[in-house]
Amino acid sequence: MNCPTTDELFDYLDDQLTEQEHANVKAHLRFCSECRNLVDTLKEDQQFLKETLHSPTLPDHFASMILDELEPYEPQLKRPKKKPWKRVMMLAAGIVLAVGLTTTLNSSFAEWIGGLFTTEQVDEGLRMASDAGLAERVNLEVTNEDLTFKVEDIIADTSRVALSYQILNNNGKIQDTYLELGEGGNEITAIDQNGSKLEMLSMGWQDGSDYGLIEFSLREQEGLEALTIKFDLVELDGKKGHWELEVPVDLKESLKYTKSLPLADAVTDKEGVTIQMKEVQFAPSANELLYETSFTNEEQTRIEAEIKRLEMAFGEESTNSFTNYGTAIQYHIENEQGETLYYHNTFHEQGHPSDRGLLQGSGRPTDKLGHIAWNESFVPQKVEDKLTFVLDGVIKTVPSDFSIKIKPKELRKYPVSFAYEGNFMTIKKAETENHYSLRKSLIPIEKETIFTIKMEGGKEAPSSDLGAWVLVDDKGKTYMTYHRGSILDEKDENGRFKTDTELITYDLEEVPEELTLHLLSVTRYEELKEKWEVPLYEVD
């Protein structure tokens, strides 16, 4: 399935997702090593923020030192290697906000290279929009307590609004641009032309730049003509004060640079999945593709019957909590020469689906089982070209009837192996573990006992992804499990991608002599023999 966006992973870490969204991300992390590694990195970054909120500054004469080293008549600017924007998530609805935090450099050096949007600290779409002259220098600022908050540049189109900002002292020296939102008291809001408030979702930052970045995603926002970005800040660089600033953003002008093409007539049924193309939008900083996937009527009826069977056997909660029954697609987008410019959910000699050129993507489940509305944006092309959408395959997460029995106390001596739809796994351990944590109480140490099943093995590519499991003991009692695991790009001696999985339950008090593992869901990839193509341009 789709890799979650960084915003969604932060929402997952901060428990800001809905129950279904949280289950979707949790299920994805069990098999995607890249996302799992990213989550680990984000956790470390959040911990770092708690411990250290101030960035080191470089010497005041740093810029002059660099300029002195440059050739006077043949200056060559080398863009630094791009570092990932770090994000911490905030609860909101309706619009995405990313706030950038950076360490400090002398401001004259940053101005000399043309501002944030000319650097590789932002994605290629924003750089292309800046190169096309769509970055507007506004230089709006407010000063209080000897600190100035300054919004320097704005890029706005129908896909997003991005603002670069700085925090400077009374000598013009750049300060730490971290903004503590939420409990910190700082507020940043967006108001549309009708006075409606659009809340933020996330805050992020990047080390090694003298700018912060605020980015509003306007994906799926209709009818926006203007925004006012309101800053109500009460703390900058650790100093209390009050900084109020309003930044108007005219979105009507951006419509001149945006081209939309309805695709509603493009519908097909493939391997039990209906794909309906909705619209493609070309904006200066991103190309946006909207489509929907769902089960065909016949497939829907079959799957609902299988889910009912599982509910009767294991209960509704166990059957529907982490199974994530749904649909998705694999595709690529090519130019007139047949060259692939973008691909999505595609295997390229690795153990999990990957993307090329994707900026961000999201799937919004509807009330109908398996029906998902997708919105995915890609880096725009530097040269206008006729693009074609090519459907490579469909993805279905459906009920499974696979099960296997184990004897927990004998596993260390007699591991149990199984093969299922391209997955070759060995269950090596099933036992209780004690976890301890500190709490504010008369008894400060809390003990928690969990039961963990560990399995490892290899996975062919492409092959099915194993989904949610339940345990049933020898007395017929059912236990929900939680998953974690990874798929490595490293292969084993059989040429399969190495994988490991842990199943955890908190309710099993005594280890039974025998347990049965039931697989409730499996994600299958069906590659199409005949590709389905949709022109992403007007056909005469």
Phi, psi and omega in degrees: 000174180301141169289136177297153173287165177300322177302315181294324179293322176292320175301321178297314181294325184267009179055044180252003179273159170292167181301318180291318179296319178298319179295322179299312182293317181300319179293323180294321184295340182294333184239354183255104183292326181296313179293322179296318177295322179295319178299318178298320179295317180296322177298317179297320180295319178297319178295321178299318179299320181296326185272327186220112181254356182245138182261148177290147178255151175273162181302152180299330183269016183299315182298316181295326176298317180293314183297325179295333181278347182278148174293131186294330187250348181227062179293134178234120182267125177252122179286137178292159177296140182289134174249148182290140173289130177270146184224144165237142194264147175234145182286134176188183180213148169098328184205150182263134175233128174240125181251127184266139175237135181224164169281183192252144168227162176297133189295328183297327179293317179295319179295325181296325180272003169100012176093171186301320188286357174263000184253166178278009174286343174249167183286167186298328179298316178292323178296320179294320178297322178292317179297331179278002177086019183266000175277124181255123178275116184255327179048052175268134185212161176218140184238137175202144178053040177063019175235140180245128171261124188230125170265119187265300185237152176228136167238126182225129168216189186286350180267329182191165173236128180235136179232137173256143182219164177222159172236122186234149174274184185289352175261005180082009180275133183289136180253176178300125186266012178294133177244118177276108181261171178075247183296338179289346178095339177290138180230137173228121182228160176238133180242128180276183186293344179262005180085005180281138182271128177251120188273166180268160178246325190211161175230138181218171181202167178216134175283152172091015178225156178264016181235154163254160181233132171243126184228121175258120173276127180257015179301133179068013174263119184253148173077013179282125177247333182204150174228149168240118179270117184252125176254125174231091190251136182241355177209126176230131177051039178079003181251133179281147179177203178211117181236114178245132181210138175243133181239110178283142179230117179269114180266347179296323180295327183292337179298334180295335185256008183245135178238126179245140180228112177295142180234023190297338181280350183269102181222141177208157173248126180222120173052043177085007180237133174263129178244123177238116177282138184252306186194150169237139183230131180249113178239163183302325185256354181193145167261133188239131181240126179243131179203169179229146175234149179201165173286145171295162182302316180296316179294321179300315180298317180295315183292319179298323178294319179292322178296320178299321178297317179293321178298321179293327182277322189235357180095153183293319183298311180296322185288327189250358186287311187233015185280328173053048178298128184184190186226155175199181181220158168253136179204168169221163179238128184236162179266188183297332181275002180081011179277136179281121179262323179224150167217155185218131182058043185244139176277128175227078178055040173213168190274010181208159179297150180218170182236157174227124177083003182280129174274308176198158180206154179209152175236126182251108179295144175260186181288342182271133181305126176082355182268117185229133176263119185256144175220113185230134182242144184233159175298130180291160178274145180288332179243129181297132185213157175277119184256151179228129174280131180234117178279121182264330183184173179239157183233130179228129170258116191225166178296151178238154177242018182278141176210159180208140181263144177223156172246099189309318186287348182253358188295322182298327180269323182232080179300152181249126180250151175210157176234133181209113174048051176090000176253127181241100190241152175233124178273116188251344186205140174207098185203168181277150177225143178260129177244138182240143178214156179271148178210161177276101184194167174299327173253096191289342182255123179256132180255133179229128179256127179235155177251125186237132173249127181244131177224152178212163181170215183227155183227127175283158180230132351280148176210175183289152174258130180282133187260234185277146178237154166232156177250143174232123182277182185287357175256003177088008179277139183260141179231129173289151176234155174246148190245149164205153183168186182205157171239120182271157173279353177280139181258154177270188184293345178263006179079016179258153179285130183294138181215152175218150183218141172237134174248128186235135172227147184255359189253353183274105185277321179238138181283119181282167178292327182219143176229148173244127176265126178245124176275119184269332182217151178217139178257119185248144179250121180248106179281137182275136175285323177246118183288147177253126185245142177227118177295133176259041178206163180288127180261129181293000000 
